[in-house]
């Protein structure tokens, strides 16, 4: 069921198993029948660790969503709250518990499970509300890094970027460091740590400190990872702003992937045979899980979208040829063999049908004029054309009131590609936005400025061209079908973050000292001593394994670029990716927006 | 004679190099009692108090074992070890006359506790080491006890004690310096406790005790060092109750990490405090933002909201953020106008953006007022034109649109007119504007209104291959074959040249 987690070089099933074990142990502490009250945000990430069946095996009979007021009736012995440690949630829990006592229902035991960490602050709040004593078990469930795929871990911490870079609240970095400690407990101490950025430095410091806090626990596991690379998102603000052009990236840009699931418009997924019968159109969106457990998806997810069509048609031919085989099957043995392959073939056929439908949906959008115009402007900015003046297309989009987030992405992209905008240009954009979309967005604009996404050009020098040239961020001759460089993921732009990883592996960061100095935050290297006997002796031709941790989020296109590097024949390094959150430009900008709503009259 | 006794004799004879040894041994072996004999010797040794006697019994057992094939060694080894422990505590300086059976009954843990209670730490540690007890159960525990005792020695200075403890304990796993520190604090030695806490690597353990000792500032430092924000919050809220407001703010001032966390806390829990914090920092930008916030969230009446915005304007000016100040002034002006519009026209206008307000006015045919707003707020021409034709098209006021298009030269060209007409399915109107677009946009305009023939002509006239292909791609075989043919001919011709 979680086979895709063990498909990579590092078997991440062990991490999932550890998570499941911890969960089971907690559930068994609360003997008897149970109901779980969920902090709604947690259900998605939890689904990747344990399905309902596991909970059921441990006598979980009911599940509710945490909300104010009285708890729904349930004939169970235990009520367990699964929550993030947030004060507003504590108030709701207190309300639940207090209103419970008034009803003369059979006495139920209360427990609370903090995810990922117990919090003194929250317990104090429960105490102030007079309910702390009502809880028999108050524990924590350290769900920090959740395995998403064979090479992908995410904390799914929605607001990590905003907290770190806007509010100077480093809670999520603490969790990240804890998550890395858990990872090291399972996969061995990572001997080398590299990093770039203030947050990266902070995480590395905490890791080193935490290691000291566990004396005696000398890790005796043979290290799986050779290197950890910690990268601040604000070192590369550009990549998430640009439109991702890989298959998976586009699915995320257009429909949004959440905890590996995507919801799609149902029209394209009608069963072919009865489609005509005048049946009611399904109104429920089609929900699909996307991960490398699906053979076809694993093959096409990281390709440039323009290269997906040919793979799909090739697959279609192979599959129909395979089904044709049945006519050639003559002997009983041959028929038997054919039948035994049938389930696999049918799965392949339905997978192909799904992805053909998705590709059609995406194609409708990517072939639209507006998508093309938008992309053209993005690419002009990234290759350094006319970044210093007001852009016509952006202006026209504002005048036609295109979605605000699209505008913000474009303006921020221009600002980043120009190391900030001139006062006149910046003010013009801001004024246009406020007049068109409303004054209430003034705080959003301020947030973008604080995060450095939108800024005033202070020095007269624009650094971006230097960075672009040294790091070869713009490639004119990009090959989308058979790529030879990571720039294929954005059809020309090579993500800066991934270039940093690539150059670290070969020839090393010393070659780009100058650029590293321009990029924000310190860069550093730390070594963690391994006990003798655990030092790796590498076999000839065996690849190194690097864990790249993006603090503040990573896009699917960047992941695709790293996977491309892993697969390069002479690459020498394979990558596992970890992040605080899987992001795209839209949900990233959204997380930075200030929601001011006018009071109702 | 018991086989054990006989074995003892045999061993004695053996040492005397007498052949009787062999005789005795045979006697035991013949009865198949050798292992029983060994067992008896080992057991007997346990009941003896004289080391010499113990030794000779054990030697006999050892001797007997030589003639046995598979005698399990554990009992012998265990007895040797236990006897050594017992001999040690039987020593007159220690004086614990436990019998072997008593000792077994008590268990080693209890014995160690008794030694600890008698402060016989070195002996206890030696025993642990000798018996190879795990550090956690053994040495660490005893060292911790020792340290807890040590802190009560009032005759030594804090430095001396702390140093002595650290010298002995070092980084021994399982040692909790915070426990020792807590003991020191209980004995009234706060300074010593603080010194000891310095050796505690786990901040989570340091902080609560430091708070208990009212060393909140230090606790704050430690909490920040740990990176655990929850710990920082705990200390900050503790400080808040402990200190007066001024001192509290001053303390935060020195700790940016704590300050930002507290700000976050206030944002959700105590808005007024947040304002005070910004005030103290003279952070006018944030104060401005704060007022904007409250204009939306805490004020309901227009006057109240305007007043809040006015405060924001003042702060933005102080922050030298001219843009924000001007934008806010504009918003005040807009709110007032919207209120007037609302009263005059009996329609909701308040809180629409400027764009939407003007759009709404045009939609209702209030062109004059719309025009007024457009001038008053210096909306760029281009944007106003986009906006106006959009609204007019939605209103299907084609006449007004045509009039507007002729009012002066369009700053956005005429292609948007074509597009917007087609969007509202008015091909007739669209054609009018298609004729007026610039030559570069002509092909696109003709395609939009469905005049492929003219589009083809324009493309051929431009000798533009891309445009020709574009037209070609729109041609369907059934209806537009003549157009397609025309283009293909032109393309072929241009190829020849």
Boltz contact constraints between the chains, C-beta under 6 A:
constraints:
  - contact:
      token1: [A, 119]
      token2: [B, 230]
      max_distance: 6.0
  - contact:
      token1: [A, 120]
      token2: [B, 230]
      max_distance: 6.0
  - contact:
      token1: [A, 120]
      token2: [B, 234]
      max_distance: 6.0
  - contact:
      token1: [A, 121]
      token2: [B, 230]
      max_distance: 6.0
  - contact:
      token1: [A, 121]
      token2: [B, 233]
      max_distance: 6.0
  - contact:
      token1: [A, 121]
      token2: [B, 234]
      max_distance: 6.0
  - contact:
      token1: [A, 167]
      token2: [B, 264]
      max_distance: 6.0
  - contact:
      token1: [A, 168]
      token2: [B, 260]
      max_distance: 6.0
  - contact:
      token1: [A, 169]
      token2: [B, 261]
      max_distance: 6.0
  - contact:
      token1: [A, 169]
      token2: [B, 264]
      max_distance: 6.0
  - contact:
      token1: [A, 171]
      token2: [B, 229]
      max_distance: 6.0
  - contact:
      token1: [A, 174]
      token2: [B, 227]
      max_distance: 6.0
  - contact:
      token1: [A, 174]
      token2: [B, 228]
      max_distance: 6.0
  - contact:
      token1: [A, 174]
      token2: [B, 229]
      max_distance: 6.0
  - contact:
      token1: [A, 206]
      token2: [B, 227]
      max_distance: 6.0
  - contact:
      token1: [A, 212]
      token2: [B, 201]
      max_distance: 6.0
  - contact:
      token1: [A, 213]
      token2: [B, 201]
      max_distance: 6.0
  - contact:
      token1: [A, 213]
      token2: [B, 202]
      max_distance: 6.0
  - contact:
      token1: [A, 215]
      token2: [B, 171]
      max_distance: 6.0
  - contact:
      token1: [A, 215]
      token2: [B, 173]
      max_distance: 6.0
  - contact:
      token1: [A, 216]
      token2: [B, 173]
      max_distance: 6.0
  - contact:
      token1: [A, 399]
      token2: [B, 383]
      max_distance: 6.0
  - contact:
      token1: [A, 399]
      token2: [B, 386]
      max_distance: 6.0
  - contact:
      token1: [A, 400]
      token2: [B, 386]
      max_distance: 6.0
  - contact:
      token1: [A, 427]
      token2: [B, 323]
      max_distance: 6.0
  - contact:
      token1: [A, 434]
      token2: [B, 327]
      max_distance: 6.0
  - contact:
      token1: [A, 435]
      token2: [B, 354]
      max_distance: 6.0
  - contact:
      token1: [A, 435]
      token2: [B, 355]
      max_distance: 6.0
  - contact:
      token1: [A, 436]
      token2: [B, 353]
      max_distance: 6.0
  - contact:
      token1: [A, 436]
      token2: [B, 355]
      max_distance: 6.0
  - contact:
      token1: [A, 437]
      token2: [B, 353]
      max_distance: 6.0
  - contact:
      token1: [A, 438]
      token2: [B, 353]
      max_distance: 6.0
  - contact:
      token1: [A, 439]
      token2: [B, 331]
      max_distance: 6.0
  - contact:
      token1: [A, 443]
      token2: [B, 289]
      max_distance: 6.0
  - contact:
      token1: [A, 596]
      token2: [B, 296]
      max_distance: 6.0
  - contact:
      token1: [A, 598]
      token2: [B, 351]
      max_distance: 6.0
  - contact:
      token1: [A, 599]
      token2: [B, 300]
      max_distance: 6.0
